[in-house]
Amino acid sequence: MNMGDRVGEFAFFDYEPGEADMASEVIEGLKGEPKQISPKYFYDQRGSELFEAITELEEYYLTRTELGLFEAHLDEVASLLGDNLCVVEYGSGSSLKIRKLLEAVTPNAYVPIDISQEHLKANAQRLYEDYPWLRVYPVCADFSQPLTLPAVTDGLRKVGFFPGSSIGNFEPSAACQFLTNVHSELGSGGALLIGVDRKKPVEILVDAYNDAKGVTAEFNLNVLSHLNARLRATFDIQQFDHDARYNEHDGCIQMFLRSRTDQVVEVDGQPVRFDLDEELHTENSYKFHPEEFLAIAAEAGFKQTRQWTDEQDWFALFLLEAL
Ligand SMILES: C[S@@+](CC[C@H](N)C(=O)[O-])C[C@H]1O[C@@H](n2cnc3c(N)ncnc32)[C@H](O)[C@@H]1O
């Protein structure tokens, strides 16, 4: 089809993700043992920019390896998917990856879902300008909660897109719950294209999350600035250090912020005490053997259509079908 024949459309859907819940969720995590915070709070405007910078780092093999798989296999993905499609991207950010997918698959509609409102709006608008034949319906929402896709996409076959091994940010049971929600959002007969980071030698993993330029450290520390801005918190980021290490037992990289001193920080008017060397757990990035991932996907109602991996077996791309 000549894309010039198609007429695009742009509409923004704000599902107002949990502004009111943020304070109680964050404080509960900060008062827990160990202290923790959801990685979704990394992504204010600065956090989204820092993540983009991470994807270009030498040590961060994930993005370039996944892009290599796209380069090699997206034509096949497109022919397996057919026509009359709506691509739904969970956590859209502003990556190059979606452009590659849109160009290969030429869907009728694209629904980027992201919690970072301004970043989402700006990037979705830019995509609409660059692909005037596309119907673009950004949804500002928390994708870890069940949601209903805008009715304007009814009648199109849904293709979920979840690249970057973001699935690894969920604990395995939460990953299964997330995929179960995705299954019901896409509907039976939908498809899911998902990038998954594989288990590999520990040094490679540890280097990827401890880059020499300190960008990952800045990204990790930025969560505290985000809390200062959103929850009137009083974190002094100079008083915390970044750490990322591999948890062999759980098969995941874990990121922490370690307190450099005994200190009391206020968050939304409530005192939170940190002891010297006490850690705040900020992110998990689970790594998978392909069969481990497929077992979780099967429990959520997905069946593998095709699987591709790179020459080093570092990263896997799965096309799944929602049964
Ligand atoms: C790691 S980036 C991935 C961007 C892009 N898809 C890629 O693979 O390069 C994660 C994106 O997901 C968004 N995000 C993280 N947690 C989210 C959540 N619970 N709900 C909605 N968006 C979320 C962030 O704002 C960010 O833009």
The ligand as an SDF file (V2000), in Angstrom:
LIG
                    3D

 27 29  0  0  0  0  0  0  0  0999 V2000
   13.8350    1.6760   29.8790 C   0  0  0  0  0  0  0  0  0  0  0  0
   12.7860    2.8050   29.0190 S   0  0  0  0  0  0  0  0  0  0  0  0
   12.4900    1.8890   27.5640 C   0  0  0  0  0  0  0  0  0  0  0  0
   12.2970    2.7380   26.3540 C   0  0  0  0  0  0  0  0  0  0  0  0
   12.2050    1.9720   25.0480 C   0  0  0  0  0  0  0  0  0  0  0  0
   10.9740    1.1590   24.9860 N   0  0  0  0  0  0  0  0  0  0  0  0
   13.4290    1.1260   24.8420 C   0  0  0  0  0  0  0  0  0  0  0  0
   13.3890   -0.0840   24.9290 O   0  0  0  0  0  0  0  0  0  0  0  0
   14.4850    1.6840   24.6020 O   0  0  0  0  0  0  0  0  0  0  0  0
   11.4200    2.5680   29.9400 C   0  0  0  0  0  0  0  0  0  0  0  0
   10.2680    3.4860   29.5820 C   0  0  0  0  0  0  0  0  0  0  0  0
    9.1400    2.9580   30.2520 O   0  0  0  0  0  0  0  0  0  0  0  0
    8.4790    3.9560   30.9890 C   0  0  0  0  0  0  0  0  0  0  0  0
    7.9530    3.2950   32.1700 N   0  0  0  0  0  0  0  0  0  0  0  0
    8.6510    2.6820   33.1690 C   0  0  0  0  0  0  0  0  0  0  0  0
    7.8230    2.1290   34.0570 N   0  0  0  0  0  0  0  0  0  0  0  0
    6.5580    2.3940   33.6030 C   0  0  0  0  0  0  0  0  0  0  0  0
    5.2630    2.0560   34.0780 C   0  0  0  0  0  0  0  0  0  0  0  0
    5.0830    1.3370   35.1890 N   0  0  0  0  0  0  0  0  0  0  0  0
    4.2050    2.4670   33.3600 N   0  0  0  0  0  0  0  0  0  0  0  0
    4.3510    3.1960   32.2150 C   0  0  0  0  0  0  0  0  0  0  0  0
    5.5610    3.5430   31.7230 N   0  0  0  0  0  0  0  0  0  0  0  0
    6.6420    3.1400   32.3980 C   0  0  0  0  0  0  0  0  0  0  0  0
    9.5090    5.0110   31.2760 C   0  0  0  0  0  0  0  0  0  0  0  0
    8.9430    6.3010   31.4370 O   0  0  0  0  0  0  0  0  0  0  0  0
   10.4290    4.9170   30.0690 C   0  0  0  0  0  0  0  0  0  0  0  0
   10.0730    5.8150   29.0460 O   0  0  0  0  0  0  0  0  0  0  0  0
  1  2  1  0
  2  3  1  0
  2 10  1  0
  3  4  1  0
  4  5  1  0
  5  6  1  0
  5  7  1  0
  7  8  2  0
  7  9  1  0
 10 11  1  0
 11 12  1  0
 11 26  1  0
 12 13  1  0
 13 14  1  0
 13 24  1  0
 14 15  1  0
 14 23  1  0
 15 16  2  0
 16 17  1  0
 17 18  1  0
 17 23  2  0
 18 19  1  0
 18 20  2  0
 20 21  1  0
 21 22  2  0
 22 23  1  0
 24 25  1  0
 24 26  1  0
 26 27  1  0
M  CHG  2   2   1   9  -1
M  END
$$$$
